Amino acid sequence: MTITVAIVGSGPAGFYTADALVDGGCDVQVDIIERLPTPYGLIRGGVAPDHQTTKKVARKYEQTARFDAVRYFGNVEVNKDVSLVELREMYDAVVLAVGAPGDRKLTIPGADKEGVHGSAAFVGWYNGHPDFSDLAPDLNTATAVVIGNGNVALDCARVLVRSREGMAHADIAAHAMELIAASPLADVYMTGRRGPLEAKFTNVELRELGELEQAVPLARAEQLPDSVPDDMDPRDRRLTERNLASLREYAGNDPAAKPKRIHFEFFAQPVEILGDDRVEAVKFERTNVVDGRARGTGELFEIPCGLVIAAIGYRSDPVEGAPFDDKAGIIPNDDGRVDDGLYAVGWIKRGPTGVISSNRPDGVTVAEYIRADFKEIAHGPAHGRPGRAALAPLLKERGVRVVTFEDWKKIEAAEIARAEGSVRPREKFVTVPEMLKVLDA
Ligand SMILES: Cc1cc2nc3c(=O)[nH]c(=O)nc-3n(C[C@H](O)[C@H](O)[C@H](O)COP(=O)(O)OP(=O)(O)OC[C@H]3O[C@@H](n4cnc5c(N)ncnc54)[C@H](O)[C@@H]3O)c2cc1C
């Protein structure tokens, strides 16, 4: 008989799980339930708009969505339109793949001032995520500070200084491109508590800053160590050496070479956001790093600025009906198993780290567990739960406007049509009503 599986969330973790289930050689029916009309999670709403090659992974997910066994239920939010408890009654297995949509909060005094944004909100805004499309950050400032030393921080800094021409092939939301193009922003400070040895950038992203059309990256030679410690893991060592080489190159750059600058400021721990209602400066304490940890030196300094992006990590929200480890910010699980018939994959399972492909093994493992846990259904006469035969009528009865995968393709076609006449891949709709209107037309 058929194992019925509901996957909550259509990001990489959800799609890898669906793919592994369909690929597993037993009879399954897989429903992917997504709160937005649009699929693919952070591939659409997180990955930078000028990184279209990375976003191509969605083509693989599209193949998965088109399997006969798979159905996409877009615009359906779990615990709003249907509860997790109900889903568990309707399906043999429920897989939570809801990601980590929120920001880890900056907790220094003044962090709630106007002009201070978390990276989840800022990235969501420039990527046209409906939750953040009305953020409208005030970019009428000459200087911005980005707090954080990872790839998301680099994305934010880079997008802030890119020109319209540089973004010609990107699917940045039109509202964001307008504000960025009109902004007088000339200096972006990339700040990190620790040093270049501890920074989490990948080298491809770091090097990209050296090729920007109107901004030059600058590092301070005195902040760069001469070499990498011998005891570093060989893989980390190679990456760190490459990063140091790039930063050394940036230390030799001419600040006047281009109209905008990205400054690397290491050993800088933010201690307070200064200003009245709006941010006017960030106060930092200089640090040194001992055994990999930043220690304050007592020396304070300020960077005047009108915009702060805190890119210090993401955080999951609890899912009603499932346990939650508030400290770790994940659903507690044993290698993906949460409870009988309940599983977790991706960032909600592991926390918000790793690249797109890091989510694949989660899906493969959980698919194996589901096949093992329901083998009487897969290989015997036992009947399982009804799955979509129960969900579809329930959603209809509740008046939920389900967006199917074919509907999504219509929305996508309309986005592509809106970009016609340019080299942009699409002109995104940034609100749910706009997306649904396409389907009414
Ligand atoms: C800004 C940023 C840039 C990144 N860039 C790269 C990159 O360039 N390369 C790379 O390899 N990795 C990148 N990553 C990492 C990569 O995006 C993640 O590893 C991956 O998206 C995590 O997958 P996920 O499926 O766990 O979560 P997500 O991708 O967040 O997907 C979760 C999905 O669940 C949905 N959902 C949430 N709650 C509900 C609910 N109640 N009901 C229904 N649906 C729900 C969400 O709408 C979303 O679609 C980036 C991450 C970020 C934050």
The ligand as a MOL file (V3000), in Angstrom:
LIG
                    3D

  0  0  0     0  0            999 V3000
M  V30 BEGIN CTAB
M  V30 COUNTS 53 58 0 0 0
M  V30 BEGIN ATOM
M  V30 1 C 20.7520 35.0100 3.2900 0
M  V30 2 C 21.1600 33.5820 2.9810 0
M  V30 3 C 21.9070 33.3260 1.8440 0
M  V30 4 C 22.2890 32.0160 1.5630 0
M  V30 5 N 23.0370 31.8000 0.4480 0
M  V30 6 C 23.4600 30.5480 0.1780 0
M  V30 7 C 24.2710 30.3010 -0.9670 0
M  V30 8 O 24.5900 31.2220 -1.7390 0
M  V30 9 N 24.6850 29.0070 -1.1980 0
M  V30 10 C 24.3290 27.9850 -0.3520 0
M  V30 11 O 24.7240 26.8270 -0.5940 0
M  V30 12 N 23.5510 28.1920 0.7510 0
M  V30 13 C 23.1160 29.4370 1.0180 0
M  V30 14 N 22.3390 29.6610 2.1190 0
M  V30 15 C 21.9380 28.4990 2.9720 0
M  V30 16 C 20.6960 27.7820 2.4330 0
M  V30 17 O 19.7750 28.7310 1.9540 0
M  V30 18 C 20.0690 26.9060 3.5410 0
M  V30 19 O 21.0170 25.8680 3.8240 0
M  V30 20 C 18.7610 26.2470 3.1700 0
M  V30 21 O 17.8630 27.1300 2.5530 0
M  V30 22 C 18.0570 25.6430 4.4090 0
M  V30 23 O 16.9890 24.8780 3.9390 0
M  V30 24 P 15.6490 24.5790 4.7530 0
M  V30 25 O 14.8070 23.8130 3.8030 0
M  V30 26 O 15.9800 23.9890 6.0750 0
M  V30 27 O 14.9800 26.0090 5.0640 0
M  V30 28 P 14.3320 27.1140 4.1190 0
M  V30 29 O 15.0770 27.2510 2.8470 0
M  V30 30 O 14.1930 28.3180 4.9590 0
M  V30 31 O 12.8600 26.5700 3.7790 0
M  V30 32 C 11.8390 26.5150 4.7540 0
M  V30 33 C 10.4900 26.6580 4.0740 0
M  V30 34 O 9.4550 26.3590 5.0050 0
M  V30 35 C 8.3800 27.2530 4.8160 0
M  V30 36 N 7.5830 27.3040 6.0480 0
M  V30 37 C 7.9700 27.8170 7.2420 0
M  V30 38 N 6.9800 27.6870 8.1440 0
M  V30 39 C 5.9440 27.0790 7.5060 0
M  V30 40 C 4.6130 26.6990 7.9240 0
M  V30 41 N 4.1820 26.9110 9.1860 0
M  V30 42 N 3.8000 26.1180 7.0150 0
M  V30 43 C 4.2300 25.8860 5.7500 0
M  V30 44 N 5.4690 26.2500 5.3070 0
M  V30 45 C 6.3260 26.8220 6.1790 0
M  V30 46 C 9.0770 28.5540 4.4720 0
M  V30 47 O 8.1920 29.4810 3.8450 0
M  V30 48 C 10.1890 28.0630 3.5590 0
M  V30 49 O 9.7800 28.0210 2.2140 0
M  V30 50 C 21.9200 30.9550 2.4300 0
M  V30 51 C 21.1720 31.2290 3.5660 0
M  V30 52 C 20.7850 32.5230 3.8400 0
M  V30 53 C 19.9880 32.8040 5.0740 0
M  V30 END ATOM
M  V30 BEGIN BOND
M  V30 1 1 1 2
M  V30 2 1 2 3
M  V30 3 2 2 52
M  V30 4 2 3 4
M  V30 5 1 4 5
M  V30 6 1 4 50
M  V30 7 2 5 6
M  V30 8 1 6 7
M  V30 9 1 6 13
M  V30 10 2 7 8
M  V30 11 1 7 9
M  V30 12 1 9 10
M  V30 13 2 10 11
M  V30 14 1 10 12
M  V30 15 2 12 13
M  V30 16 1 13 14
M  V30 17 1 14 15
M  V30 18 1 14 50
M  V30 19 1 15 16
M  V30 20 1 16 17
M  V30 21 1 16 18
M  V30 22 1 18 19
M  V30 23 1 18 20
M  V30 24 1 20 21
M  V30 25 1 20 22
M  V30 26 1 22 23
M  V30 27 1 23 24
M  V30 28 2 24 25
M  V30 29 1 24 26
M  V30 30 1 24 27
M  V30 31 1 27 28
M  V30 32 2 28 29
M  V30 33 1 28 30
M  V30 34 1 28 31
M  V30 35 1 31 32
M  V30 36 1 32 33
M  V30 37 1 33 34
M  V30 38 1 33 48
M  V30 39 1 34 35
M  V30 40 1 35 36
M  V30 41 1 35 46
M  V30 42 1 36 37
M  V30 43 1 36 45
M  V30 44 2 37 38
M  V30 45 1 38 39
M  V30 46 1 39 40
M  V30 47 2 39 45
M  V30 48 1 40 41
M  V30 49 2 40 42
M  V30 50 1 42 43
M  V30 51 2 43 44
M  V30 52 1 44 45
M  V30 53 1 46 47
M  V30 54 1 46 48
M  V30 55 1 48 49
M  V30 56 2 50 51
M  V30 57 1 51 52
M  V30 58 1 52 53
M  V30 END BOND
M  V30 END CTAB
M  END
